[in-house]
C-alpha cells in the first residue's frame, strides 16, 4: 500500500514477470478494502487493481509474516518487498534479501 500512497511504480521498475504476490497479501488487501478507513479502502483498491494480473502463490496457513519468511529461507534467490521493518530485519537475519525504498522514490535490494 505504501507504493500506491507514494506513487512508486515498482511494477515498471522490476518488471511484472519478476514479481509474485502471496495470496495471503491479497487477502489482507481485500480485508482492508472492506473494513479499513476510507483512505485505506481507496489505497487497497488501487493496489489490488495493480496486482490483478501478477503471478500469485499460496504460502499456506498461518501468520503471513512467518509464511513469507519461511518462503524466503527456502528460496534464496528471491527478494522480498515489504515495508514492515520487523519482517525486513527477520529476513536479513536469516540471510534473505529485501527490496527497500530509499528517499520515497528509489528502490534498492539489500
Secondary structure, DSSP 8 states (H G I E B T S, - for coil): -HHHHTT--HHHHH-GGG-EEEHHHHHHHHHHHHHS-HHHHHHHHHHHHHTTTSEEE---SS-HHHHHHHHHHH-TT-EEE---HHHHHHHHHTT-EEEEEETTTEEEE-
